[in-house]
Amino acid sequence: MGLITKTHQSYYNKSQGFIGDGSTGTFTLTTAAFSTIPSSVIVFVGGKEINTNNYSYSSPTVTFTSNVSNADVLGSNGTPISGKIIEIKPTGAANKFGDYRYISLNDIINNYMVAFVGDGKLISNVKKQDVLFHTKRGVQEFNYDISRTEKIQEIEVGTSLSIPMPQDYIHYVRFSFVDAMGIEHIIYPSRYTSKPSESILQDDDYNYLFDVDGTLLTGTPVINDRFTNFDNRKFTGEFGEEDMSYDANTGLQKLTAQGGRKGINPETSQKNGVFIIDELNGKISFSSELAGKIVTIKYISDGLGTDDEMKIHKFAEDAIYKYITYGVASTRANFPEYIINRFRKEKRAAIRNAKLRLSSLKISELEQVMRGKSKFIKH
C-alpha cells in the first residue's frame, strides 16, 4: 500500500471539498482527507466563509440549515447552490507541510518489532517499552548531532534586558538582533562579566550574615545592575556624534578624545551587543544597547518536547534501527561481546551515512560560495 493516504486538497489546503448540487445539504468528512476527524470546522462555499448560524456540525457531518447573509451561495433552504464548491477546514488548522520526510516514533517501534524481533532474528525477544526507551534515546542523540532541527524564536528585548529560555531549550546555536531591513546581526557571548545567582550579605567587617536558623543570608547581586546601566561604548570603543567636535582651522569634524581607541581589544570592538546565560534560573540577559530591539534565538531541543516532534528523518531511519539494536543488546548481561561489537560498528556506519545524507551539500551552492573567493570562476 502507498504511504500517501490523504488527498492533495487535504495536504495543500488542509480541507475536504465537495460540489453543491442544489439539493444536498449534508456533507460528511472522511479519513481520506483527515487522519483525525476535526472536532470543529470552518465552512466555505464558493470561496466565501459561511455564517456559523447557517450550518451545524456534529462530527463528522456538516448540515446546512439556512442562508442568512449568504444568499449569494446558499439556496433558500440553506443548501449550497448547484456548482458551488464547498470547502470544510478544521478550526485553527496549522499551515504546516513536509511531514512525508519523517517517520513517526510509533512507526519506528512497530517496524522494529516486526523486522528485528522474533525467532531467528537479531533480537529473540524484547519488551516493547524497552524498544520505546532506546528509540527515545536515539531521537535525542540524533537531534543533538545528526538531524538536528534549529528552532527559532523572535522576541523584543524589554527594559529588564532579560528573557526566559524557551520551554524546550537545550542549547543555543546563535543569538542575533534584527535590523530595519530584516538582516540578522550576530550577538556574541560575554566573556568579561557573569550572572551571579545570588549575593552573600555581609556585615561592616565583611563577615557572612545568617538568619536564626543558621542559613546564609543572600540578596540581589550588584553586578547585574552595574552591567545593565553600563555604557557599552566605553568598552567597545564605539563613538558617535557627541564624541566629535568641529575644528575651525580645517573646517572638519574630529574625534574629541583622540587616541581613545588606542590599544583596543579586537574581540570587544563590535557594537552588536553581548548576551549572558543564567543557567541556574533559566534566563538570558542582554547588554543595554539591545533594549527595544528584535532578537532571534536559534536553539536546539531534544525532539521529545511534543508528540509532533517525536519523529526521525527518513535519511536516518536505518541508523535509528541500528541504534536500537545496539542499545538493546548492550544492556543485556548474557549477550556475546563479539555480537555487541558488531552491532556497535553497524550503528556507527549507519550514523555516518545518515550524516552524509543530511549534510545536504550541493555542488551548485559550493560553486556560488567559491565565486565569492575568486574573480576567475565565472560559470
C-alpha angles and dihedrals in degrees: 000000000000119000094226108080101157125087121248090249091053091052101043101032100024088230146099120236136211135173120234119234097188095252108052114088101168124075126180125208118225138201088247086078102029129036086207120026107242121247093218133019147193117223128211127186119189089351093303122116110240123231107254089230089066096064143027128216125210107169119288097008132074115200122192114216110167144001105229109159089353103075091126091068104020128063125235091270092048098256116134114263115257113274094018116129115236115207121188119193132181113252111261094005110183115241093228129140142171101062091135087080090068139063118215127239090246093054092047092054095044092047091049094051090051100043105032108027126073144055112331093010132109093270115034095199138350136163116254092233089058090054089047091053094051091043091055091047088051092050089053095048093045091051090053099047116006119028098012114165115209114225118208129204124186115210136168112229112234131208091274087064088216133105132180121252114259111269095249096036117146103159137342125250099186143338118212139169120224121229128210091276094052094253116144120229117196119245113212128219115255116246096172100064139026142207111245113203093214143005120225113230118231137185126237090279091052093250118146117259124225135188125237090276092054094252116146113253117232137185142180113305113250092213091070094060093042092052093046092053095040118119099232092198089073087062101039097042093236116151134192141189093294089061092057129083134190117254108211092195096058100021089231136119114249136185109266096210099047114195091023092126095048111126093012117167109246090212092064099034096102131098101212092098131233138258135215124203118216099204095182096055097029096240136132120213129196135201119261098260089067094062110124094011127122111248129192121210116203111192144151129238131193097253093243100091097101137008091252091058096053097097141103129225111252090237087066098041095103090047093055091052090051090047092053093047092052091044093052095044096044093055095054119095098212100044114119111253094224091058091048089052089051091051090048092054092047090050092051092048092049091048091051090051091049091051091051092049093047095044087084094202108175123195092218091054091048089051090052091053091048091051087064089056100050136032092209097067104084112153 
